[in-house]
């Protein structure tokens, strides 16, 4: 079991609120990722779940039992830290078994658990090696194995891949995802990397300034962000945004005027807006359409083309828009710096955010996901 409930959780240091009003239920077997910018409170929240930080407000229950006052070592929770923290004089097997030995677990049971964890993490042939003889990815797997042998109800991961190079991060993401499927265990994972969050999570919890900004499936946050802040954090490259003016607000669609004077009908509920309001239009890099399909157009100048092989990212300047816009194109697209590009816009692909940064609800279905 690993059903975790957080009700009104808060944390203060010397009267300064770090986390507040955290209400969240994590189901047994769910993979939940806490993500957000530095200082948003994601690691603090994870440490409160682990018992490494005191909870100053609210209540926390694991499988129906209040755990606020239970010390870390007595919680049915295992934690994998950013630092491997392996004992250099111990072998892989000894590192994995150390916690069980301290708990005076039966020797035969220790051997069984270590062997089982080693098989799952492909460490069987490395059990007699010392940490100095291992690669970064192998050391991280040993750190995961040390937690795995405890057989906790909930696994906590605190940015476990941040010390690895890019190739190893990708490989370890795959291994952690596969491990979750094999164990069907509850896992909570903290990262600042939204790509990790999108690829690993059943649900993403995006934190901002100590509060939950939005909770949902990765594609839900990507296609239906509740705020401009969420839209700008989730997705790579970052969503294109620029100011527009409301012409005709409506419940099913809202007409806005672009910086070049053209109008665009956006498929959002903007009934709370008023004609003349300055709002923000959002558009993902892949959501520009061909000029033939466009409902409105912008004329752009190519500044830089990132040729990545499988795709090309065109960074563009548009008169009347301060920000650089990014368009995702096929990798074989031929571009020349300084050339003029017509950007086609279609209202069903666009987002609209009001003066406070709140999203106007989209009136579309994307990838089978709706608002």
C-alpha positions as CSV (number, residue, x, y, z in Angstrom):
1,X,0.0,0.0,0.0
2,X,1.1,3.6,-0.6
3,X,-1.9,5.9,-0.5
4,X,-0.7,9.4,0.7
5,X,-3.0,12.3,1.6
6,X,-1.8,15.9,2.2
7,X,-4.3,18.2,3.7
8,X,-3.5,21.9,4.1
9,X,0.2,21.3,4.5
10,X,2.4,24.3,5.2
11,X,6.0,25.0,6.2
12,X,7.4,28.1,7.7
13,X,11.0,29.1,8.6
14,X,11.2,31.9,11.1
15,X,7.8,33.1,10.2
16,X,8.4,33.0,6.5
17,X,6.0,30.7,4.6
18,X,7.9,28.3,2.3
19,X,4.9,26.0,1.5
20,X,1.2,26.7,2.2
21,X,-2.2,25.2,1.5
22,X,-1.0,22.0,-0.1
23,X,-3.9,19.7,-0.7
24,X,-3.0,16.6,-2.6
25,X,-4.0,12.9,-2.8
26,X,-1.5,10.4,-4.3
27,X,-3.0,7.1,-5.1
28,X,-1.4,3.7,-4.4
29,X,0.9,2.8,-7.3
30,X,0.9,6.3,-8.8
31,X,4.0,8.0,-10.2
32,X,3.7,11.7,-9.3
33,X,6.3,14.3,-10.2
34,X,6.8,17.6,-8.3
35,X,8.2,20.1,-10.7
36,X,8.7,23.9,-10.7
37,X,11.4,26.6,-10.8
38,X,14.1,26.8,-8.2
39,X,12.8,28.0,-4.8
40,X,9.2,26.9,-5.5
41,X,9.2,24.5,-2.5
42,X,9.2,21.1,-4.2
43,X,12.2,19.6,-2.3
44,X,10.9,21.1,0.9
45,X,7.5,19.3,0.3
46,X,9.3,16.0,-0.4
47,X,11.4,16.3,2.8
48,X,8.2,16.9,4.8
49,X,6.8,13.7,3.3
50,X,10.0,11.9,4.3
51,X,9.9,13.4,7.8
52,X,13.2,15.3,7.3
53,X,11.4,18.6,7.8
54,X,8.7,19.3,10.4
55,X,5.2,20.2,9.2
56,X,4.1,23.5,10.6
57,X,0.5,23.3,9.3
58,X,-1.9,20.7,8.1
59,X,-2.0,16.9,8.3
60,X,-0.4,14.1,6.3
61,X,-1.6,10.5,6.2
62,X,-0.1,7.4,4.8
63,X,-2.5,4.5,4.2
64,X,-4.9,6.2,6.7
65,X,-2.4,6.7,9.5
66,X,-1.3,10.3,10.5
67,X,2.4,10.5,10.1
68,X,3.2,14.1,11.1
69,X,4.9,13.1,14.3
70,X,6.4,9.8,13.2
71,X,10.2,10.0,12.8
72,X,11.7,9.4,9.4
73,X,13.1,5.9,10.2
74,X,9.7,4.7,11.3
75,X,7.8,5.8,8.2
76,X,7.2,3.2,5.5
77,X,9.0,5.5,3.1
78,X,12.3,5.2,1.2
79,X,14.2,8.1,-0.3
80,X,16.8,8.4,-3.1
81,X,18.9,11.6,-2.8
82,X,20.6,13.7,-5.4
83,X,23.9,12.6,-4.0
84,X,24.6,8.9,-4.2
85,X,26.2,8.9,-0.7
86,X,27.6,5.4,-1.1
87,X,30.2,4.1,1.4
88,X,33.4,3.9,-0.5
89,X,34.9,1.0,1.5
90,X,31.8,-1.2,1.0
91,X,30.9,-3.3,-2.0
92,X,27.7,-2.7,-3.9
93,X,26.1,-5.6,-2.0
94,X,27.2,-4.2,1.3
95,X,26.0,-0.7,0.5
96,X,22.6,-2.1,-0.5
97,X,22.3,-4.2,2.6
98,X,23.6,-1.7,5.2
99,X,20.2,-0.3,6.2
100,X,18.7,-3.7,6.6
101,X,21.7,-4.8,8.8
102,X,21.1,-1.8,11.1
103,X,17.5,-2.8,11.3
104,X,18.7,-6.3,12.4
105,X,16.9,-8.0,9.5
106,X,17.5,-11.8,9.1
107,X,20.7,-12.5,7.0
108,X,18.8,-14.8,4.7
109,X,16.2,-12.2,4.1
110,X,18.9,-9.5,3.4
111,X,20.5,-11.8,0.8
112,X,17.1,-12.4,-0.8
113,X,16.3,-8.7,-1.0
114,X,19.7,-7.6,-2.3
115,X,19.7,-10.3,-4.9
116,X,16.2,-9.4,-6.0
117,X,17.0,-5.7,-6.2
118,X,20.2,-6.4,-8.1
119,X,18.4,-8.4,-10.7
120,X,15.8,-5.7,-11.2
121,X,18.4,-3.0,-11.6
122,X,20.9,-5.1,-13.6
123,X,23.5,-4.9,-10.9
124,X,24.0,-8.7,-10.3
125,X,27.5,-8.7,-11.9
126,X,28.6,-5.6,-10.0
127,X,27.7,-6.7,-6.5
128,X,31.3,-7.2,-5.4
129,X,32.6,-4.0,-6.9
130,X,33.4,-0.8,-4.9
131,X,31.7,2.5,-5.8
132,X,35.0,3.9,-7.3
133,X,34.8,1.1,-9.9
134,X,31.3,2.2,-11.1
135,X,30.0,4.7,-13.6
136,X,27.7,7.5,-12.5
137,X,24.6,5.7,-13.8
138,X,25.7,2.5,-12.0
139,X,26.2,4.4,-8.7
140,X,22.7,5.9,-9.0
141,X,21.2,2.4,-9.5
142,X,23.0,1.3,-6.4
143,X,21.5,4.2,-4.5
144,X,18.1,3.2,-5.8
145,X,18.7,-0.4,-4.9
146,X,19.6,0.6,-1.3
147,X,16.1,2.1,-1.0
148,X,14.5,-0.7,-3.0
149,X,15.6,-3.4,-0.5
150,X,13.6,-1.7,2.2
151,X,10.4,-2.5,0.3
152,X,8.8,0.8,1.4
153,X,5.2,1.8,0.6
154,X,6.4,5.0,-1.0
155,X,9.6,5.8,-2.9
156,X,10.8,9.4,-2.9
157,X,13.3,10.7,-5.5
158,X,15.0,14.1,-4.9
159,X,16.4,15.1,-8.3
160,X,18.3,11.8,-8.6
161,X,19.6,12.4,-12.2
162,X,20.9,15.9,-11.9
163,X,24.6,14.7,-11.5
164,X,24.5,12.6,-14.6
165,X,25.3,13.7,-18.2
166,X,22.6,14.1,-20.8
167,X,22.9,10.6,-22.3
168,X,22.9,8.9,-18.8
169,X,19.9,10.9,-17.7
170,X,17.9,9.6,-20.7
171,X,18.9,6.0,-19.9
172,X,18.1,6.4,-16.2
173,X,14.7,7.9,-17.0
174,X,13.9,4.8,-19.0
175,X,15.1,2.5,-16.2
176,X,13.2,4.3,-13.5
177,X,10.0,4.2,-15.6
178,X,10.5,0.5,-16.1
179,X,11.2,0.0,-12.4
180,X,7.9,1.7,-11.6
181,X,6.0,-0.6,-13.9
182,X,7.6,-3.7,-12.5
183,X,7.0,-2.7,-8.8
184,X,3.7,-0.9,-9.3
185,X,4.8,1.1,-6.3
186,X,3.9,4.7,-5.3
187,X,6.7,7.0,-6.4
188,X,7.1,10.7,-5.9
189,X,9.8,12.4,-7.9
190,X,11.2,15.9,-7.7
191,X,12.9,17.6,-10.6
192,X,13.3,21.1,-12.1
193,X,13.5,19.4,-15.6
194,X,10.0,19.6,-17.2
195,X,11.1,17.0,-19.8
196,X,11.7,14.5,-17.0
197,X,8.3,15.4,-15.6
198,X,6.5,15.0,-18.9
199,X,8.1,11.6,-19.7
200,X,7.9,10.0,-16.3
201,X,4.7,11.2,-14.6
202,X,1.2,9.7,-14.3
203,X,0.4,13.2,-12.9
204,X,2.5,16.3,-12.6
205,X,2.2,18.6,-9.6
206,X,3.5,22.0,-10.7
207,X,4.5,24.2,-7.7
208,X,4.9,27.9,-7.6
209,X,5.9,30.1,-4.7
210,X,5.1,27.3,-2.2
211,X,1.6,26.6,-3.6
212,X,0.3,24.1,-6.1
213,X,-0.3,25.9,-9.4
214,X,-1.8,23.0,-11.3
215,X,-2.1,19.2,-11.0
216,X,-2.9,16.9,-13.8
217,X,-1.7,14.4,-16.5
218,X,1.3,15.7,-18.5
219,X,-0.7,16.3,-21.7
220,X,-3.4,18.1,-19.7
221,X,-0.9,20.6,-18.4
222,X,0.7,21.0,-21.8
223,X,-2.5,21.6,-23.8
224,X,-4.7,23.1,-21.1
225,X,-2.5,25.2,-18.7
226,X,-4.6,27.1,-16.1
227,X,-2.2,30.0,-16.0
228,X,0.4,31.7,-18.1
229,X,3.1,30.6,-15.6
230,X,2.2,27.0,-16.1
231,X,2.1,27.4,-19.9
232,X,5.5,29.0,-19.9
233,X,7.1,26.3,-17.7
234,X,5.7,23.2,-19.4
235,X,6.9,22.5,-22.9
236,X,10.2,22.8,-24.8
237,X,10.8,25.1,-26.6
238,X,8.9,27.6,-24.4
239,X,5.4,28.6,-25.6
240,X,5.3,31.7,-27.8
241,X,3.4,34.6,-26.1
242,X,2.7,38.2,-27.3
243,X,0.1,40.9,-26.4
244,X,-3.2,41.2,-28.3
245,X,-6.3,43.2,-27.8
246,X,-9.8,41.8,-27.2
247,X,-12.3,42.8,-29.9
248,X,-15.3,40.6,-29.2
249,X,-15.3,38.3,-26.1
250,X,-17.6,35.3,-26.1
251,X,-18.4,32.0,-24.3
252,X,-17.4,29.7,-27.2
253,X,-14.9,31.9,-29.0
254,X,-13.2,35.3,-28.5
255,X,-12.0,37.6,-31.3
256,X,-8.7,39.4,-30.7
257,X,-6.6,41.9,-32.7
258,X,-3.0,41.0,-33.4
259,X,-0.1,43.5,-33.3
260,X,-0.3,43.8,-37.1
261,X,-4.0,44.7,-37.0
262,X,-5.4,41.4,-38.3
263,X,-8.1,39.7,-36.2
264,X,-8.1,36.1,-35.0
265,X,-11.0,34.1,-33.6
266,X,-9.6,32.0,-30.7
267,X,-11.5,29.0,-29.4
268,X,-11.7,30.0,-25.8
269,X,-14.3,31.0,-23.3
270,X,-13.5,34.7,-22.8
271,X,-16.9,35.9,-21.5
272,X,-15.3,37.5,-18.5
273,X,-13.2,39.7,-20.8
274,X,-14.1,43.1,-22.1
275,X,-13.6,44.7,-25.5
276,X,-10.4,46.7,-25.5
277,X,-8.7,44.5,-22.8
278,X,-5.0,43.8,-23.3
279,X,-4.5,40.1,-23.0
280,X,-1.8,37.5,-24.0
281,X,-2.0,35.1,-26.8
282,X,0.0,31.8,-26.5
283,X,1.0,29.5,-29.3
284,X,3.2,26.4,-29.2
285,X,6.1,26.2,-31.6
286,X,4.5,23.3,-33.5
287,X,1.1,24.9,-33.7
288,X,1.7,27.4,-36.5
289,X,-0.1,26.4,-39.7
290,X,0.7,27.0,-43.4
291,X,-0.3,30.3,-44.8
292,X,-2.9,28.5,-46.9
293,X,-4.7,27.2,-43.8
294,X,-4.2,30.3,-41.7
295,X,-7.0,32.4,-40.3
296,X,-4.5,35.2,-39.7
297,X,-0.8,35.8,-40.5
298,X,2.3,37.4,-39.1
299,X,5.3,38.3,-41.2
300,X,8.6,37.3,-39.5
301,X,12.3,37.6,-40.1
302,X,14.6,34.6,-39.4
303,X,17.2,35.4,-36.8
304,X,18.6,31.9,-36.0
305,X,17.9,28.4,-37.1
306,X,18.7,25.6,-34.8
307,X,19.2,22.5,-37.0
308,X,18.8,19.5,-34.7
309,X,18.6,16.8,-37.4
310,X,15.1,15.5,-36.6
311,X,13.7,19.0,-36.4
312,X,14.7,22.6,-37.0
313,X,13.8,25.4,-34.6
314,X,13.4,28.8,-36.3
315,X,13.8,31.8,-34.0
316,X,12.0,34.7,-35.5
317,X,11.5,38.4,-35.1
318,X,8.1,40.0,-35.8
319,X,7.5,43.8,-36.0
320,X,5.4,45.0,-33.1
321,X,6.3,42.0,-30.9
322,X,9.2,42.4,-28.4
323,X,9.7,38.7,-27.8
324,X,11.4,36.3,-30.2
325,X,9.0,33.7,-31.6
326,X,10.0,30.0,-32.2
327,X,8.6,27.8,-34.9
328,X,9.2,24.0,-35.0
329,X,9.8,22.8,-38.5
330,X,10.9,19.6,-40.3
331,X,14.6,18.8,-39.9
332,X,15.1,19.0,-43.7
333,X,13.7,22.6,-44.0
334,X,16.2,24.9,-45.8
335,X,16.4,28.3,-44.1
336,X,18.6,31.3,-44.6
337,X,19.3,33.9,-41.9
338,X,17.4,37.1,-42.6
339,X,14.8,35.5,-44.9
340,X,11.1,36.4,-44.5
341,X,8.7,33.8,-43.2
342,X,4.9,33.9,-43.2
343,X,3.6,32.5,-39.9
344,X,0.0,31.2,-40.1
345,X,-2.2,31.2,-37.1
346,X,-5.3,29.2,-36.4
347,X,-7.5,30.1,-33.5
348,X,-8.2,26.5,-32.4
349,X,-4.4,26.0,-31.7
350,X,-4.1,29.2,-29.6
351,X,-4.3,30.0,-25.8
352,X,-5.5,33.2,-24.3
353,X,-4.5,34.6,-20.9
354,X,-6.2,37.5,-19.2
355,X,-4.7,40.4,-17.4
356,X,-4.0,38.4,-14.2
357,X,-2.4,35.6,-16.2
358,X,-5.3,33.2,-15.9
359,X,-6.1,31.0,-18.9
360,X,-9.4,31.4,-20.7
361,X,-10.8,27.8,-20.9
362,X,-10.1,26.3,-24.3
363,X,-13.1,25.0,-26.2
364,X,-11.2,22.3,-28.1
365,X,-10.2,18.6,-27.7
366,X,-6.4,17.9,-28.3
367,X,-4.9,14.4,-28.4
368,X,-8.1,13.1,-26.9
369,X,-7.7,15.5,-23.9
370,X,-10.2,18.3,-23.1
371,X,-10.4,21.1,-20.6
